[in-house]
């Protein structure tokens, strides 16, 4: 947050890892909405990291013929038969 709305300062802040650049004066509602977006972004980032870790830890997924075959692996684990695609 800064009292100066210079583009150079904004670029430096974003390059250093800032989520967003807010200049004074600001509206409380705008700041609260921005904080909510930042928290949601962090939540999604953590979920992405967890899912990537889970996917790469799954030996069946890693050794499947292709990533698109993951649905078939899920069906087989659940005990269901693999669905056949209709011929075009």
Number of C-alpha atoms within 10 A of each C-alpha: 14 12 10 12 13 10 10 8 13 19 12 12 15 12 10 9 8 12 15 13 16 16 13 10 10 11 8 9 9 11 12 11 11 16 14 12 13 14 12 12 13 13 11 12 12 12 12 12 11 11 12 12 11 12 14 11 11 11 10 13 19 13 9 13 10 9 10 10 11 16 13 15 16 14 13 12 10 9 9 11 10 12 9 6 6 5 4 3
